[in-house]
Amino acid sequence: MTIEPRRRVSLSRLERGRYRATNGRGAELILGHGENDDFTPVELLLVAMAGCSAVDVDFITSKRSEPERFDVVATGEKMRDELGNRLVDLLLDFQVVFPDDERGVAAESVLARAVGQSHDRLCTVTRTIEVPSPVAIQVRGAAVRSTGAAQR
């Protein structure tokens, strides 16, 4: 299946403050404003950031080894100022562990670079957000140096 360049989702109201999002392939997701277990739009933004970069990093590293653990934590501080409500101090923290063998070492050796490549040019979500609000990146809590590709 080829994914077209134009992305589209539809949102339908289920009840006050609760909605169903549907993509062009028929998948559905329920979201709300935080009064129940549904994801909020802000949480979905964090999911989109984490998911987009996770896909990039997973495709690069898993060519070398399957991870024993692959988690990404996305955080941001919600604030309100003269610019309105927004998230600041956005952070993706990759918690990825590979087996202690030759293939795992090979995957580990490209992990930080893969995270940097996703941040700097591959992930559409963070690249879209990055223009007005920088996204810090980490691997297991440690800062990763940006490759600088975005500044070129």
TIVO-2410 file (N, C-alpha, C; in nm, 3 decimals):
# residues 152
REC num residu      c1      c2      c3 atome chaine
REC   1      M   0.084  -0.118   0.000     N      A
REC   1      M   0.000   0.000   0.000    CA      A
REC   1      M   0.089   0.124   0.000     C      A
REC   2      T   0.063   0.213  -0.093     N      A
REC   2      T   0.137   0.338  -0.100    CA      A
REC   2      T   0.062   0.446  -0.022     C      A
REC   3      I   0.136   0.519   0.058     N      A
REC   3      I   0.075   0.629   0.133    CA      A
REC   3      I   0.097   0.758   0.054     C      A
REC   4      E  -0.012   0.825   0.026     N      A
REC   4      E  -0.006   0.950  -0.049    CA      A
REC   4      E   0.060   1.060   0.034     C      A
REC   5      P   0.123   1.159  -0.032     N      A
REC   5      P   0.188   1.268   0.042    CA      A
REC   5      P   0.090   1.351   0.126     C      A
REC   6      R  -0.030   1.367   0.079     N      A
REC   6      R  -0.129   1.446   0.155    CA      A
REC   6      R  -0.188   1.359   0.264     C      A
REC   7      R  -0.176   1.403   0.387     N      A
REC   7      R  -0.229   1.329   0.501    CA      A
REC   7      R  -0.365   1.387   0.539     C      A
REC   8      R  -0.453   1.297   0.588     N      A
REC   8      R  -0.587   1.343   0.623    CA      A
REC   8      R  -0.644   1.253   0.732     C      A
REC   9      V  -0.706   1.314   0.829     N      A
REC   9      V  -0.786   1.243   0.928    CA      A
REC   9      V  -0.916   1.321   0.943     C      A
REC  10      S  -1.022   1.250   0.980     N      A
REC  10      S  -1.147   1.320   1.008    CA      A
REC  10      S  -1.178   1.303   1.156     C      A
REC  11      L  -1.247   1.399   1.209     N      A
REC  11      L  -1.281   1.402   1.351    CA      A
REC  11      L  -1.431   1.417   1.362     C      A
REC  12      S  -1.494   1.325   1.435     N      A
REC  12      S  -1.639   1.329   1.453    CA      A
REC  12      S  -1.671   1.339   1.601     C      A
REC  13      R  -1.763   1.428   1.634     N      A
REC  13      R  -1.805   1.445   1.774    CA      A
REC  13      R  -1.891   1.328   1.817     C      A
REC  14      L  -1.855   1.269   1.930     N      A
REC  14      L  -1.936   1.163   1.989    CA      A
REC  14      L  -2.029   1.219   2.095     C      A
REC  15      E  -1.978   1.311   2.173     N      A
REC  15      E  -2.053   1.382   2.277    CA      A
REC  15      E  -1.969   1.504   2.313     C      A
REC  16      R  -2.020   1.586   2.400     N      A
REC  16      R  -1.946   1.708   2.436    CA      A
REC  16      R  -1.805   1.673   2.486     C      A
REC  17      G  -1.705   1.725   2.418     N      A
REC  17      G  -1.566   1.706   2.458    CA      A
REC  17      G  -1.508   1.569   2.425     C      A
REC  18      R  -1.577   1.488   2.345     N      A
REC  18      R  -1.529   1.355   2.310    CA      A
REC  18      R  -1.548   1.332   2.160     C      A
REC  19      Y  -1.443   1.279   2.094     N      A
REC  19      Y  -1.442   1.272   1.948    CA      A
REC  19      Y  -1.383   1.141   1.899     C      A
REC  20      R  -1.418   1.103   1.778     N      A
REC  20      R  -1.359   0.989   1.710    CA      A
REC  20      R  -1.278   1.041   1.592     C      A
REC  21      A  -1.149   1.008   1.591     N      A
REC  21      A  -1.064   1.041   1.477    CA      A
REC  21      A  -1.055   0.916   1.389     C      A
REC  22      T  -1.066   0.934   1.259     N      A
REC  22      T  -1.059   0.824   1.165    CA      A
REC  22      T  -0.962   0.861   1.054     C      A
REC  23      N  -0.871   0.768   1.023     N      A
REC  23      N  -0.779   0.795   0.913    CA      A
REC  23      N  -0.834   0.736   0.784     C      A
REC  24      G  -0.767   0.760   0.673     N      A
REC  24      G  -0.812   0.713   0.542    CA      A
REC  24      G  -0.811   0.563   0.527     C      A
REC  25      R  -0.743   0.492   0.616     N      A
REC  25      R  -0.738   0.346   0.611    CA      A
REC  25      R  -0.843   0.283   0.701     C      A
REC  26      G  -0.923   0.368   0.770     N      A
REC  26      G  -1.032   0.318   0.852    CA      A
REC  26      G  -1.000   0.298   0.999     C      A
REC  27      A  -0.878   0.323   1.042     N      A
REC  27      A  -0.845   0.311   1.184    CA      A
REC  27      A  -0.911   0.424   1.261     C      A
REC  28      E  -0.951   0.393   1.384     N      A
REC  28      E  -1.019   0.492   1.466    CA      A
REC  28      E  -0.949   0.510   1.600     C      A
REC  29      L  -0.962   0.630   1.654     N      A
REC  29      L  -0.905   0.665   1.783    CA      A
REC  29      L  -1.002   0.760   1.852     C      A
REC  30      I  -1.029   0.733   1.979     N      A
REC  30      I  -1.118   0.820   2.055    CA      A
REC  30      I  -1.032   0.917   2.137     C      A
REC  31      L  -1.069   1.045   2.134     N      A
REC  31      L  -0.996   1.143   2.213    CA      A
REC  31      L  -1.094   1.234   2.285     C      A
REC  32      G  -1.042   1.297   2.389     N      A
REC  32      G  -1.127   1.383   2.469    CA      A
REC  32      G  -1.047   1.496   2.531     C      A
REC  33      H  -1.101   1.552   2.638     N      A
REC  33      H  -1.038   1.668   2.700    CA      A
REC  33      H  -0.979   1.637   2.837     C      A
REC  34      G  -0.967   1.510   2.872     N      A
REC  34      G  -0.896   1.473   2.993    CA      A
REC  34      G  -0.981   1.434   3.111     C      A
REC  35      E  -1.111   1.424   3.092     N      A
REC  35      E  -1.197   1.386   3.205    CA      A
REC  35      E  -1.211   1.235   3.220     C      A
REC  36      N  -1.160   1.158   3.123     N      A
REC  36      N  -1.163   1.012   3.135    CA      A
REC  36      N  -1.030   0.957   3.080     C      A
REC  37      D  -1.027   0.830   3.044     N      A
REC  37      D  -0.902   0.767   3.001    CA      A
REC  37      D  -0.862   0.799   2.857     C      A
REC  38      D  -0.947   0.867   2.781     N      A
REC  38      D  -0.914   0.899   2.642    CA      A
REC  38      D  -0.791   0.989   2.635     C      A
REC  39      F  -0.716   0.974   2.528     N      A
REC  39      F  -0.603   1.064   2.505    CA      A
REC  39      F  -0.656   1.205   2.478     C      A
REC  40      T  -0.583   1.305   2.526     N      A
REC  40      T  -0.614   1.444   2.494    CA      A
REC  40      T  -0.539   1.482   2.367     C      A
REC  41      P  -0.578   1.589   2.299     N      A
REC  41      P  -0.503   1.632   2.182    CA      A
REC  41      P  -0.355   1.659   2.212     C      A
REC  42      V  -0.326   1.718   2.326     N      A
REC  42      V  -0.185   1.744   2.361    CA      A
REC  42      V  -0.109   1.612   2.377     C      A
REC  43      E  -0.173   1.514   2.443     N      A
REC  43      E  -0.109   1.384   2.456    CA      A
REC  43      E  -0.087   1.319   2.319     C      A
REC  44      L  -0.182   1.338   2.229     N      A
REC  44      L  -0.166   1.283   2.094    CA      A
REC  44      L  -0.053   1.351   2.019     C      A
REC  45      L  -0.031   1.479   2.043     N      A
REC  45      L   0.084   1.546   1.984    CA      A
REC  45      L   0.213   1.481   2.034     C      A
REC  46      L   0.219   1.454   2.163     N      A
REC  46      L   0.337   1.387   2.219    CA      A
REC  46      L   0.350   1.245   2.162     C      A
REC  47      V   0.238   1.175   2.148     N      A
REC  47      V   0.240   1.042   2.086    CA      A
REC  47      V   0.292   1.051   1.943     C      A
REC  48      A   0.246   1.150   1.868     N      A
REC  48      A   0.290   1.167   1.730    CA      A
REC  48      A   0.441   1.192   1.722     C      A
REC  49      M   0.490   1.277   1.811     N      A
REC  49      M   0.635   1.302   1.814    CA      A
REC  49      M   0.711   1.174   1.843     C      A
REC  50      A   0.673   1.105   1.950     N      A
REC  50      A   0.743   0.983   1.991    CA      A
REC  50      A   0.729   0.874   1.884     C      A
REC  51      G   0.610   0.859   1.832     N      A
REC  51      G   0.586   0.754   1.733    CA      A
REC  51      G   0.661   0.775   1.604     C      A
REC  52      C   0.663   0.898   1.556     N      A
REC  52      C   0.733   0.929   1.431    CA      A
REC  52      C   0.882   0.900   1.444     C      A
REC  53      S   0.943   0.949   1.549     N      A
REC  53      S   1.086   0.924   1.569    CA      A
REC  53      S   1.114   0.779   1.600     C      A
REC  54      A   1.026   0.713   1.675     N      A
REC  54      A   1.046   0.571   1.707    CA      A
REC  54      A   1.050   0.488   1.579     C      A
REC  55      V   0.959   0.515   1.485     N      A
REC  55      V   0.958   0.441   1.360    CA      A
REC  55      V   1.092   0.459   1.287     C      A
REC  56      D   1.138   0.583   1.276     N      A
REC  56      D   1.266   0.609   1.209    CA      A
REC  56      D   1.379   0.531   1.276     C      A
REC  57      V   1.392   0.547   1.406     N      A
REC  57      V   1.503   0.485   1.480    CA      A
REC  57      V   1.492   0.333   1.476     C      A
REC  58      D   1.373   0.281   1.489     N      A
REC  58      D   1.352   0.136   1.486    CA      A
REC  58      D   1.394   0.078   1.352     C      A
REC  59      F   1.354   0.140   1.242     N      A
REC  59      F   1.389   0.088   1.109    CA      A
REC  59      F   1.541   0.090   1.088     C      A
REC  60      I   1.609   0.190   1.141     N      A
REC  60      I   1.754   0.198   1.124    CA      A
REC  60      I   1.825   0.096   1.212     C      A
REC  61      T   1.789   0.091   1.340     N      A
REC  61      T   1.863   0.005   1.434    CA      A
REC  61      T   1.827  -0.142   1.422     C      A
REC  62      S   1.701  -0.174   1.394     N      A
REC  62      S   1.662  -0.316   1.392    CA      A
REC  62      S   1.714  -0.390   1.270     C      A
REC  63      K   1.772  -0.319   1.174     N      A
REC  63      K   1.844  -0.387   1.065    CA      A
REC  63      K   1.965  -0.461   1.121     C      A
REC  64      R   2.015  -0.415   1.234     N      A
REC  64      R   2.134  -0.472   1.295    CA      A
REC  64      R   2.100  -0.571   1.407     C      A
REC  65      S   1.998  -0.536   1.489     N      A
REC  65      S   1.959  -0.623   1.600    CA      A
REC  65      S   1.821  -0.584   1.650     C      A
REC  66      E   1.746  -0.683   1.694     N      A
REC  66      E   1.618  -0.657   1.759    CA      A
REC  66      E   1.647  -0.606   1.900     C      A
REC  67      P   1.581  -0.499   1.943     N      A
REC  67      P   1.605  -0.447   2.078    CA      A
REC  67      P   1.543  -0.537   2.185     C      A
REC  68      E   1.605  -0.537   2.301     N      A
REC  68      E   1.546  -0.602   2.417    CA      A
REC  68      E   1.442  -0.511   2.481     C      A
REC  69      R   1.464  -0.383   2.466     N      A
REC  69      R   1.372  -0.281   2.516    CA      A
REC  69      R   1.374  -0.165   2.418     C      A
REC  70      F   1.256  -0.112   2.387     N      A
REC  70      F   1.247   0.003   2.297    CA      A
REC  70      F   1.129   0.088   2.344     C      A
REC  71      D   1.159   0.189   2.423     N      A
REC  71      D   1.058   0.281   2.473    CA      A
REC  71      D   1.103   0.424   2.442     C      A
REC  72      V   1.007   0.508   2.415     N      A
REC  72      V   1.034   0.649   2.395    CA      A
REC  72      V   0.938   0.727   2.485     C      A
REC  73      V   0.993   0.815   2.565     N      A
REC  73      V   0.912   0.899   2.653    CA      A
REC  73      V   0.911   1.040   2.595     C      A
REC  74      A   0.792   1.092   2.569     N      A
REC  74      A   0.777   1.228   2.516    CA      A
REC  74      A   0.716   1.315   2.625     C      A
REC  75      T   0.779   1.429   2.651     N      A
REC  75      T   0.727   1.521   2.752    CA      A
REC  75      T   0.730   1.664   2.700     C      A
REC  76      G   0.652   1.746   2.765     N      A
REC  76      G   0.649   1.889   2.736    CA      A
REC  76      G   0.574   1.959   2.848     C      A
REC  77      E   0.610   2.083   2.872     N      A
REC  77      E   0.544   2.164   2.975    CA      A
REC  77      E   0.440   2.253   2.907     C      A
REC  78      K   0.316   2.242   2.953     N      A
REC  78      K   0.211   2.327   2.898    CA      A
REC  78      K   0.218   2.463   2.968     C      A
REC  79      M   0.214   2.566   2.887     N      A
REC  79      M   0.219   2.701   2.944    CA      A
REC  79      M   0.122   2.791   2.870     C      A
REC  80      R   0.095   2.905   2.932     N      A
REC  80      R   0.012   3.008   2.871    CA      A
REC  80      R   0.085   3.140   2.889     C      A
REC  81      D   0.103   3.212   2.780     N      A
REC  81      D   0.165   3.344   2.786    CA      A
REC  81      D   0.103   3.431   2.678     C      A
REC  82      E   0.170   3.539   2.641     N      A
REC  82      E   0.114   3.630   2.540    CA      A
REC  82      E   0.096   3.563   2.405     C      A
REC  83      L   0.161   3.451   2.383     N      A
REC  83      L   0.144   3.377   2.257    CA      A
REC  83      L   0.031   3.276   2.266     C      A
REC  84      G  -0.028   3.259   2.384     N      A
REC  84      G  -0.137   3.163   2.403    CA      A
REC  84      G  -0.087   3.033   2.467     C      A
REC  85      N  -0.173   2.933   2.469     N      A
REC  85      N  -0.138   2.802   2.524    CA      A
REC  85      N  -0.044   2.731   2.426     C      A
REC  86      R   0.057   2.666   2.483     N      A
REC  86      R   0.149   2.590   2.399    CA      A
REC  86      R   0.234   2.501   2.487     C      A
REC  87      L   0.304   2.409   2.423     N      A
REC  87      L   0.401   2.326   2.494    CA      A
REC  87      L   0.540   2.383   2.473     C      A
REC  88      V   0.619   2.380   2.577     N      A
REC  88      V   0.760   2.420   2.569    CA      A
REC  88      V   0.843   2.309   2.632     C      A
REC  89      D   0.973   2.320   2.616     N      A
REC  89      D   1.066   2.221   2.670    CA      A
REC  89      D   1.030   2.080   2.625     C      A
REC  90      L   1.002   2.068   2.496     N      A
REC  90      L   0.969   1.937   2.439    CA      A
REC  90      L   1.091   1.846   2.444     C      A
REC  91      L   1.067   1.721   2.478     N      A
REC  91      L   1.177   1.626   2.495    CA      A
REC  91      L   1.135   1.487   2.452     C      A
REC  92      L   1.219   1.422   2.374     N      A
REC  92      L   1.204   1.280   2.343    CA      A
REC  92      L   1.322   1.208   2.407     C      A
REC  93      D   1.293   1.112   2.493     N      A
REC  93      D   1.397   1.037   2.562    CA      A
REC  93      D   1.385   0.891   2.518     C      A
REC  94      F   1.483   0.845   2.442     N      A
REC  94      F   1.485   0.708   2.390    CA      A
REC  94      F   1.545   0.616   2.494     C      A
REC  95      Q   1.469   0.518   2.536     N      A
REC  95      Q   1.512   0.416   2.631    CA      A
REC  95      Q   1.523   0.285   2.553     C      A
REC  96      V   1.636   0.267   2.486     N      A
REC  96      V   1.655   0.152   2.397    CA      A
REC  96      V   1.773   0.071   2.445     C      A
REC  97      V   1.753  -0.060   2.454     N      A
REC  97      V   1.858  -0.151   2.499    CA      A
REC  97      V   1.865  -0.267   2.400     C      A
REC  98      F   1.986  -0.299   2.358     N      A
REC  98      F   2.009  -0.409   2.265    CA      A
REC  98      F   2.080  -0.523   2.337     C      A
REC  99      P   2.073  -0.644   2.281     N      A
REC  99      P   2.142  -0.757   2.342    CA      A
REC  99      P   2.293  -0.733   2.349     C      A
REC 100      D   2.355  -0.796   2.444     N      A
REC 100      D   2.500  -0.784   2.461    CA      A
REC 100      D   2.570  -0.888   2.374     C      A
REC 101      D   2.558  -0.866   2.243     N      A
REC 101      D   2.625  -0.954   2.147    CA      A
REC 101      D   2.672  -0.867   2.031     C      A
REC 102      E   2.732  -0.928   1.931     N      A
REC 102      E   2.789  -0.853   1.818    CA      A
REC 102      E   2.684  -0.770   1.745     C      A
REC 103      R   2.567  -0.827   1.721     N      A
REC 103      R   2.460  -0.754   1.651    CA      A
REC 103      R   2.407  -0.640   1.738     C      A
REC 104      G   2.394  -0.665   1.868     N      A
REC 104      G   2.348  -0.561   1.960    CA      A
REC 104      G   2.445  -0.445   1.967     C      A
REC 105      V   2.574  -0.476   1.967     N      A
REC 105      V   2.677  -0.370   1.968    CA      A
REC 105      V   2.667  -0.289   1.839     C      A
REC 106      A   2.642  -0.356   1.727     N      A
REC 106      A   2.628  -0.284   1.599    CA      A
REC 106      A   2.508  -0.191   1.602     C      A
REC 107      A   2.397  -0.237   1.658     N      A
REC 107      A   2.278  -0.153   1.668    CA      A
REC 107      A   2.302  -0.036   1.762     C      A
REC 108      E   2.364  -0.064   1.876     N      A
REC 108      E   2.395   0.042   1.974    CA      A
REC 108      E   2.484   0.149   1.912     C      A
REC 109      S   2.575   0.106   1.824     N      A
REC 109      S   2.672   0.200   1.765    CA      A
REC 109      S   2.605   0.301   1.672     C      A
REC 110      V   2.485   0.272   1.622     N      A
REC 110      V   2.416   0.366   1.534    CA      A
REC 110      V   2.297   0.433   1.602     C      A
REC 111      L   2.268   0.398   1.727     N      A
REC 111      L   2.149   0.449   1.796    CA      A
REC 111      L   2.148   0.602   1.805     C      A
REC 112      A   2.250   0.660   1.861     N      A
REC 112      A   2.252   0.807   1.878    CA      A
REC 112      A   2.245   0.878   1.743     C      A
REC 113      R   2.316   0.826   1.645     N      A
REC 113      R   2.312   0.887   1.511    CA      A
REC 113      R   2.171   0.876   1.452     C      A
REC 114      A   2.105   0.761   1.470     N      A
REC 114      A   1.970   0.743   1.419    CA      A
REC 114      A   1.872   0.840   1.486     C      A
REC 115      V   1.886   0.858   1.617     N      A
REC 115      V   1.801   0.953   1.689    CA      A
REC 115      V   1.826   1.093   1.633     C      A
REC 116      G   1.950   1.129   1.613     N      A
REC 116      G   1.984   1.260   1.557    CA      A
REC 116      G   1.930   1.279   1.416     C      A
REC 117      Q   1.940   1.175   1.331     N      A
REC 117      Q   1.889   1.184   1.194    CA      A
REC 117      Q   1.737   1.201   1.194     C      A
REC 118      S   1.670   1.127   1.281     N      A
REC 118      S   1.525   1.141   1.289    CA      A
REC 118      S   1.489   1.284   1.329     C      A
REC 119      H   1.556   1.334   1.430     N      A
REC 119      H   1.530   1.471   1.478    CA      A
REC 119      H   1.560   1.575   1.371     C      A
REC 120      D   1.671   1.561   1.302     N      A
REC 120      D   1.718   1.666   1.211    CA      A
REC 120      D   1.657   1.663   1.073     C      A
REC 121      R   1.608   1.545   1.026     N      A
REC 121      R   1.557   1.545   0.889    CA      A
REC 121      R   1.451   1.441   0.857     C      A
REC 122      L   1.439   1.333   0.932     N      A
REC 122      L   1.350   1.225   0.892    CA      A
REC 122      L   1.208   1.237   0.945     C      A
REC 123      C   1.191   1.272   1.071     N      A
REC 123      C   1.058   1.271   1.134    CA      A
REC 123      C   0.978   1.395   1.094     C      A
REC 124      T   0.873   1.372   1.020     N      A
REC 124      T   0.788   1.482   0.974    CA      A
REC 124      T   0.725   1.557   1.091     C      A
REC 125      V   0.687   1.486   1.195     N      A
REC 125      V   0.619   1.551   1.307    CA      A
REC 125      V   0.713   1.647   1.379     C      A
REC 126      T   0.827   1.598   1.423     N      A
REC 126      T   0.917   1.688   1.496    CA      A
REC 126      T   0.976   1.795   1.404     C      A
REC 127      R   0.995   1.763   1.277     N      A
REC 127      R   1.045   1.865   1.184    CA      A
REC 127      R   0.941   1.977   1.172     C      A
REC 128      T   0.814   1.941   1.174     N      A
REC 128      T   0.707   2.041   1.164    CA      A
REC 128      T   0.701   2.126   1.290     C      A
REC 129      I   0.716   2.064   1.404     N      A
REC 129      I   0.713   2.136   1.531    CA      A
REC 129      I   0.839   2.219   1.550     C      A
REC 130      E   0.950   2.168   1.504     N      A
REC 130      E   1.081   2.226   1.530    CA      A
REC 130      E   1.095   2.372   1.487     C      A
REC 131      V   1.026   2.411   1.386     N      A
REC 131      V   1.039   2.548   1.337    CA      A
REC 131      V   1.011   2.649   1.449     C      A
REC 132      P   0.897   2.639   1.519     N      A
REC 132      P   0.874   2.737   1.626    CA      A
REC 132      P   0.917   2.691   1.765     C      A
REC 133      S   0.936   2.561   1.787     N      A
REC 133      S   0.962   2.511   1.922    CA      A
REC 133      S   1.062   2.397   1.918     C      A
REC 134      P   1.187   2.422   1.950     N      A
REC 134      P   1.289   2.317   1.942    CA      A
REC 134      P   1.254   2.195   2.026     C      A
REC 135      V   1.294   2.079   1.977     N      A
REC 135      V   1.272   1.953   2.046    CA      A
REC 135      V   1.407   1.898   2.089     C      A
REC 136      A   1.428   1.887   2.219     N      A
REC 136      A   1.551   1.827   2.269    CA      A
REC 136      A   1.542   1.676   2.252     C      A
REC 137      I   1.655   1.612   2.232     N      A
REC 137      I   1.657   1.467   2.214    CA      A
REC 137      I   1.753   1.404   2.312     C      A
REC 138      Q   1.718   1.283   2.354     N      A
REC 138      Q   1.801   1.210   2.449    CA      A
REC 138      Q   1.799   1.062   2.416     C      A
REC 139      V   1.901   0.995   2.462     N      A
REC 139      V   1.907   0.850   2.462    CA      A
REC 139      V   1.932   0.807   2.604     C      A
REC 140      R   1.834   0.737   2.664     N      A
REC 140      R   1.844   0.691   2.802    CA      A
REC 140      R   1.888   0.803   2.897     C      A
REC 141      G   1.831   0.922   2.880     N      A
REC 141      G   1.855   1.032   2.971    CA      A
REC 141      G   1.974   1.120   2.938     C      A
REC 142      A   2.054   1.080   2.841     N      A
REC 142      A   2.173   1.158   2.805    CA      A
REC 142      A   2.146   1.237   2.677     C      A
REC 143      A   2.189   1.362   2.677     N      A
REC 143      A   2.172   1.448   2.560    CA      A
REC 143      A   2.247   1.391   2.441     C      A
REC 144      V   2.187   1.405   2.324     N      A
REC 144      V   2.250   1.364   2.199    CA      A
REC 144      V   2.282   1.487   2.120     C      A
REC 145      R   2.403   1.495   2.072     N      A
REC 145      R   2.441   1.610   1.989    CA      A
REC 145      R   2.371   1.603   1.856     C      A
REC 146      S   2.312   1.713   1.820     N      A
REC 146      S   2.245   1.722   1.690    CA      A
REC 146      S   2.350   1.712   1.580     C      A
REC 147      T   2.312   1.651   1.468     N      A
REC 147      T   2.405   1.639   1.356    CA      A
REC 147      T   2.422   1.770   1.283     C      A
REC 148      G   2.334   1.865   1.310     N      A
REC 148      G   2.344   1.997   1.247    CA      A
REC 148      G   2.285   2.001   1.108     C      A
REC 149      A   2.229   1.890   1.060     N      A
REC 149      A   2.176   1.885   0.924    CA      A
REC 149      A   2.062   1.985   0.902     C      A
REC 150      A   1.987   2.015   1.006     N      A
REC 150      A   1.874   2.107   0.991    CA      A
REC 150      A   1.920   2.251   0.967     C      A
REC 151      Q   2.042   2.284   1.008     N      A
REC 151      Q   2.090   2.420   0.992    CA      A
REC 151      Q   2.149   2.448   0.853     C      A
REC 152      R   2.167   2.345   0.775     N      A
REC 152      R   2.230   2.363   0.643    CA      A
REC 152      R   2.136   2.419   0.541     C      A
***
